[in-house]
Amino acid sequence: MPREIWVASNRRVLGVALVPPAGLLIVGFGMYLASNTRDWQSTAGLVMSVVSAVGIGFLIRELFRPRVAYRPGHVEFYLRGGAPLAVPLESVEAFFLGQGEALLPAKVHLQMETVTLVARLSRRAQEWSHVEVNPVLGRWCDGYVTIRGTWCEPLTVELVERLNRRLYELGREHRAGNSK
């Protein structure tokens, strides 16, 4: 069974973030093509194009990475680079809305807050109590996974209700399958 996306990334923010590196790619490639010889302008244009292309690749990858997904038996949290953190389904108890720092990259935004999605994990699952994650994306401490709303689809009461309903359905199926 393929993964089931529960919470998508914030495609609007990531789409806007693609504009500067796309502009640099165009300028860099233009510099490279405009240079008749292999001089500093050609080299600078080529380097600018390659760096921009790598940045664009990273942003496109993030554009299609969810923040929370489900694969049979595991809830996956995408809160750092690389593979998702796959928490056993029975260790995830509930989702709810919260509020926390937005951690946006400008001093003007230091005091801004955002809606957060919080997943409460079972106290019995001590191995999932604390996990290092990218602090811009969220926080994982004392059995609570906090996902900053800045970097995911709009967080609403309806979304949380849908997550909890799906978590309950899958948990019931999982328990029924284990009791056979």
Buried (B, 14 or more C-beta within 10 A) or exposed (E): EEEBBBBBBBEEBBEEBBEEBBEBBEBBBEBBEEBEEEEEBBEBBBEBBEBBBEBBEEBEEBBEBBBBBBBEEBBBBBBBEEEBBBBBBBBBBEBBBBEBBBBBEEEEEEEEEBBBBBBBBBEEBEEBBEBEBBEEBBBBEEBBBBBBBBBBBEBEEEBBEBBBEBBEEBBEEBEEEEEE
